[in-house]
Amino acid sequence: MKKLLVFILAAGSIHAVRAQSNTVSLSQTGNSNQSQISQLGSSNQLSVSQSGNYNDLDQPPMTQKGNGNTGSVMVTGNDNSTYFVQEGNSNQATVSTTGNENYVAVGVSGWGNQNEAIVEQVGNHNIGVAGGSEGSNNVTTVKQTGDWNYGEALFFYGNSNSAIITQTGDGNQSSATANEGSYNQLSVSQTGNANTGNVFANYSSHNQLSIVQSGNSNYGSIQSQGYGGNNMASLTQTGNFNQSSIYQYGSYNMASVTQSQLP
């Protein structure tokens, strides 16, 4: 088993906690590889590429702490795990996987603003999670194409954030969630069979909540719980055997449900 540990610190000192404008590029090809990468500072770039089976990028997670950082991870193979965390402002993290039984989690932690976390997956049995906490004007996106995928995008304690999930395939499940925030956008788009889409806005107001499903045997649910109001919920389904549910708590909410059959 090969194990690579990379720490980027200022002036080569192990006591330094900040560095700027550094670039880390890692490429792995093979089986049973592990990588641990941590960047501290601003305007850093991280690029990781893996090809093979049983690779591990989640124990501990890759981290970038600072402002204006960019991280890109590409994984091709089977049974890979990736966990990527950014803390700061104006950061961007993108993780792309192609293969089977991959697990990806991308997180934006701390009081960060204007960050973007993106998960892109193509394959079977994938799980993609993108989340953020305690910030505003952040975007979390999960894109999946394949079978038996699960996608989750969520935010805690923030305003004007976007959680977007796009799925194409069979047997997909999705959940977009915002807890205690306002003026957020939660969107789920699914195309295929036997999909389940959920949108939750808890203790929040002035949010836009939407689910669009096309196919057969889909179930869509939008819930606004706790104090709040002025939320707009829209649920559109096209196909056979669809079910829909919208529950809103508070005042001045709006709800729309559209169902139709395929020609």
C-alpha positions, 0 to 999 in steps of 0.5 A: 500500500502506498501512502502520500502525505502533503502539507503546504506551509509557509517558509517551510516551517512546521509551525506556520499556518498560512501560505499563498499562491501554492499549487499541488498536483497529484496523479495516482494510477493503481490499486489500494492507494491513499492520499492526505492533502492539506492546504492553508492560506489563500489563492492556492490550487489543488489538483488530484487525479486517480485511476484505479480501484480501492483508492481512498481520499477521505481519511482524513479528508482533503482540506483547504483553509483560506480564501480564493482557493480552488480544488479539483479532484478526478477519480476514475475506477471502482470503490473509491471514496473522496471527502473534500472540505474547504473553509473560507471565502470565494473558494471552489471545490469540484469532484468528478467520479466515473465508475461504480460504487463511488462515494463523494462528499464535498463540504464548505464549513465555517462562516464562509461566503461566495463558495461553490461545491460541485459533485459530478458523477457518472456511473452506478451505485454512486453517492454524492453529497455537497453541503455548506454551513454558516455562510451566504451566497454559496452554491452546492451542486450535485450532478449524477448520471446513471443507476441507483444514485443518491444525491444530497445538497444542503445548507445550515444557517445561511442566506441567499444560498443555492442547493441544486441536484440534477439526476438522470437515470433509474432508481435515483433518490435526492434531498435538498435541504436548507436549515435556518436561512432566508432567500435560498434556492432549493432545486431538484431535477430528475429524469428517469424511472422510480425517482424520489425527490425531497426538498426541505426548508426548515425555520426559514423564509423567502425561499424558492423550492422546486422539484421537476420530475419526468418519467414513471413511478416518481414521488415528489415532496416539498416541506417548509417546517417551523417558523417562516413564511413567504416561501414559493414551492413548485412541483412538476411531474410528467409521466405515470404513477407519480405522487406529490406532497407539499406542506408549508408552515407560516404565512404568505406561502405559495404552492403549485403542483402540475401533473401530466401524462406522457403522450 
